Amino acid sequence: MRRLLLTILSGIVALTGCSAQTTKKETNMKKKVLVVYFSHAGDNYSVGNINVGNTKIVADYISELTGADRFEIVTHKYDGMAYKPLCDLAQDEQIKDERPAFEGQIVDKDSKVLVAKPTQADFDNYDVIFIGSPVWWGTYPQVMFTFFDRYDLNGKTIYPFTTHEGSGLGSCVSDLRASYPRADVKKGFSIYGHEVRTNKAKVETWIKGLEL
Ligand SMILES: Cc1cc2nc3c(=O)[nH]c(=O)nc-3n(C[C@H](O)[C@H](O)[C@H](O)COP(=O)(O)O)c2cc1C
């Protein structure tokens, strides 16, 4: 009887000790954060011809503030295009619900390449994902939907952000939720494209208010 009691007791101690240890470990675990974004450098209606796209400026700043890795959705389809033909092409792609091809690498905050050709498993590594894009014709450029089709981010915490010239978030957040119905898609953040170079404080205030 005494031996039985002792066995039960030591079992409880072992269990409690174990769970206390797990809790401590979990508390110390830092969430892994990734910023996924698309951005178009070149002829821009509002800010002229730009070497670095507006959304990329915000994405880089988020990475700088949080230490997050980055994945840029790169497509060469629009390289060198003037604003008006690009608008026409983008509208046509949207009407036809096209899926333009893209490539991309996961890099760390210092732009060191971590994964040259990411697979689903590489995205599975992250807990929190920022998704950034310009608004094109009221929602995401079609290449964003190519990304959503290729990588499953259900189960992740997602913070959407856009740059725009009047539409705000447009229908990006609802379109993102439709693509990932089982993700925890948080309230989105938007900033005017012509503001990103002069009003970084706005991005900083948003980031500081998040529980990362
Ligand atoms: C093809 C195209 C369509 C656009 N459509 C919209 C739109 O519907 N609403 C809006 O507010 N801005 C629109 N814009 C402006 C961009 O959202 C804005 O300039 C954005 O900051 C560009 O970001 P980027 O430099 O990262 O590509 C459009 C721009 C382009 C090139």
The ligand as an SDF file (V2000), in Angstrom:
LIG
                    3D

 31 33  0  0  0  0  0  0  0  0999 V2000
   -2.1250   48.7710  -61.8940 C   0  0  0  0  0  0  0  0  0  0  0  0
   -2.4020   49.6750  -60.7340 C   0  0  0  0  0  0  0  0  0  0  0  0
   -3.6540   49.7490  -60.1980 C   0  0  0  0  0  0  0  0  0  0  0  0
   -3.9000   50.5430  -59.0720 C   0  0  0  0  0  0  0  0  0  0  0  0
   -5.1610   50.5600  -58.5230 N   0  0  0  0  0  0  0  0  0  0  0  0
   -5.3730   51.2720  -57.3840 C   0  0  0  0  0  0  0  0  0  0  0  0
   -6.6440   51.2440  -56.7430 C   0  0  0  0  0  0  0  0  0  0  0  0
   -7.5950   50.5790  -57.1680 O   0  0  0  0  0  0  0  0  0  0  0  0
   -6.7970   51.9740  -55.6010 N   0  0  0  0  0  0  0  0  0  0  0  0
   -5.7860   52.7270  -55.0730 C   0  0  0  0  0  0  0  0  0  0  0  0
   -5.9880   53.3510  -54.0430 O   0  0  0  0  0  0  0  0  0  0  0  0
   -4.5570   52.7650  -55.6600 N   0  0  0  0  0  0  0  0  0  0  0  0
   -4.3260   52.0540  -56.7950 C   0  0  0  0  0  0  0  0  0  0  0  0
   -3.0900   52.0720  -57.3780 N   0  0  0  0  0  0  0  0  0  0  0  0
   -1.9980   52.8300  -56.7240 C   0  0  0  0  0  0  0  0  0  0  0  0
   -1.0990   51.9030  -55.8910 C   0  0  0  0  0  0  0  0  0  0  0  0
   -1.8480   51.1110  -54.9980 O   0  0  0  0  0  0  0  0  0  0  0  0
   -0.0830   52.7120  -55.0700 C   0  0  0  0  0  0  0  0  0  0  0  0
    0.6610   53.5690  -55.8690 O   0  0  0  0  0  0  0  0  0  0  0  0
    0.8440   51.7990  -54.2730 C   0  0  0  0  0  0  0  0  0  0  0  0
    1.4800   52.5230  -53.2640 O   0  0  0  0  0  0  0  0  0  0  0  0
    1.9200   51.1730  -55.1560 C   0  0  0  0  0  0  0  0  0  0  0  0
    2.7390   50.3530  -54.3640 O   0  0  0  0  0  0  0  0  0  0  0  0
    4.1020   49.7190  -54.8740 P   0  0  0  0  0  0  0  0  0  0  0  0
    5.0390   50.8560  -55.2090 O   0  0  0  0  0  0  0  0  0  0  0  0
    4.5910   48.9230  -53.7350 O   0  0  0  0  0  0  0  0  0  0  0  0
    3.7690   48.8550  -56.0610 O   0  0  0  0  0  0  0  0  0  0  0  0
   -2.8420   51.3030  -58.5110 C   0  0  0  0  0  0  0  0  0  0  0  0
   -1.5720   51.2640  -59.1000 C   0  0  0  0  0  0  0  0  0  0  0  0
   -1.3480   50.4580  -60.1980 C   0  0  0  0  0  0  0  0  0  0  0  0
    0.0370   50.4080  -60.7940 C   0  0  0  0  0  0  0  0  0  0  0  0
  1  2  1  0
  2  3  1  0
  2 30  2  0
  3  4  2  0
  4  5  1  0
  4 28  1  0
  5  6  2  0
  6  7  1  0
  6 13  1  0
  7  8  2  0
  7  9  1  0
  9 10  1  0
 10 11  2  0
 10 12  1  0
 12 13  2  0
 13 14  1  0
 14 15  1  0
 14 28  1  0
 15 16  1  0
 16 17  1  0
 16 18  1  0
 18 19  1  0
 18 20  1  0
 20 21  1  0
 20 22  1  0
 22 23  1  0
 23 24  1  0
 24 25  2  0
 24 26  1  0
 24 27  1  0
 28 29  2  0
 29 30  1  0
 30 31  1  0
M  END
$$$$
